[in-house]
């Protein structure tokens, strides 16, 4: 019986160590996830505070709304040449270098505090 205890002792210690390590890894993963959530909440709060004194989001809202107003005006005033000019403007924007389009997209996204731009960019392809 003593021989059996001598043989099983190191095995049980090994199994116990493995289980303890797995438990510690699980705790570390949970702590990392909680820290990530906290960091995200901190970022959201900082962006909200910064946007209180910022004019960037209002600027981009106006810029993005101008084509809508122009099309509405064209329909209300029966002036299709305005719609043609809006289309020409979008064609010109589309012909800009791709790197510039990405920078513009990032600037507008950052202005509105949109996170995960990399995910949005992957939708573009």
C-alpha positions in Angstrom: 0.0 0.0 0.0 2.9 2.3 0.8 4.3 1.6 -2.6 1.0 2.5 -4.3 1.0 5.8 -2.4 4.5 6.5 -3.3 3.7 5.9 -7.0 0.4 7.8 -7.1 1.7 10.8 -5.0 3.7 12.4 -7.9 1.0 11.7 -10.4 -1.7 13.3 -8.3 0.6 16.3 -7.7 1.2 16.6 -11.4 -2.6 16.4 -12.2 -3.3 18.9 -9.4 -0.7 21.3 -10.8 -2.1 21.0 -14.3 -5.6 21.7 -13.0 -4.4 24.7 -11.0 -2.5 26.1 -14.0 -5.7 25.8 -16.1 -7.7 27.5 -13.5 -5.1 30.4 -13.3 -5.2 30.7 -17.1 -8.9 30.9 -17.0 -8.8 33.6 -14.4 -6.1 35.5 -16.4 -8.3 35.3 -19.6 -11.3 36.6 -17.6 -9.3 39.5 -16.2 -8.0 40.4 -19.6 -11.5 40.4 -21.0 -12.7 42.6 -18.1 -9.8 45.0 -18.7 -10.7 45.1 -22.4 -14.3 46.0 -21.6 -13.2 48.6 -19.2 -10.8 50.1 -21.7 -13.5 50.3 -24.3 -15.9 52.0 -21.8 -13.1 54.5 -20.9 -12.6 55.2 -24.6 -16.3 55.8 -25.2 -16.4 58.2 -22.2 -13.3 60.1 -23.5 -14.8 60.4 -27.0 -18.1 61.6 -25.6 -16.3 64.2 -23.5 -14.1 65.3 -26.4 -17.0 65.6 -28.8 -18.7 68.1 -26.5 -16.3 70.9 -27.5 -15.7 69.6 -31.0 -17.2 70.9 -34.2 -15.9 68.0 -36.4 -19.0 65.8 -36.2 -21.3 68.8 -37.1 -19.0 69.7 -40.0 -19.1 66.2 -41.4 -22.8 65.9 -40.8 -23.3 69.0 -43.0 -20.9 67.8 -45.6 -22.7 64.4 -45.8 -26.1 66.1 -45.9 -25.4 68.6 -48.7 -26.0 66.0 -51.5 -29.3 65.0 -49.9 -30.4 68.7 -49.8 -29.2 69.2 -53.4 -31.2 66.3 -54.7 -34.3 67.4 -52.7 -33.9 70.9 -54.1 -33.6 69.5 -57.7 -36.7 67.5 -57.3 -38.7 70.3 -55.7 -37.6 72.8 -58.3 -37.7 70.3 -61.2 -34.0 71.1 -62.0 -32.4 67.8 -63.0 -29.1 69.6 -63.7 -28.5 69.7 -60.0 -28.8 66.0 -59.8 -26.3 65.6 -62.6 -23.8 67.9 -60.8 -24.2 65.8 -57.6 -23.5 62.6 -59.6 -20.5 64.3 -61.2 -19.2 65.2 -57.7 -19.5 61.6 -56.6 -17.7 60.4 -59.7 -14.9 62.9 -59.0 -14.7 61.6 -55.4 -14.6 58.0 -56.6 -11.7 58.8 -58.9 -9.5 60.1 -56.1 -6.6 57.8 -55.1 -7.8 54.9 -52.9 -5.4 55.8 -50.1 -7.1 59.3 -50.0 -10.5 57.7 -49.9 -9.4 55.5 -47.0 -8.0 58.5 -45.1 -11.2 60.5 -45.6 -13.3 57.5 -44.5 -11.1 57.2 -41.3 -11.4 60.9 -40.6 -15.2 60.9 -40.9 -15.4 57.7 -38.8 -13.2 59.1 -36.1 -15.2 62.3 -36.0 -18.3 60.3 -35.3 -16.5 58.1 -32.8 -17.0 55.0 -34.8 -14.9 52.1 -33.5 -13.9 49.1 -35.4 -13.2 50.9 -38.6 -11.2 47.8 -39.7 -14.4 45.8 -39.7 -16.2 48.5 -41.7 -13.3 48.7 -44.2 -13.5 44.9 -44.8 -17.2 45.3 -45.9 -16.0 47.7 -48.6 -14.2 44.9 -50.5 
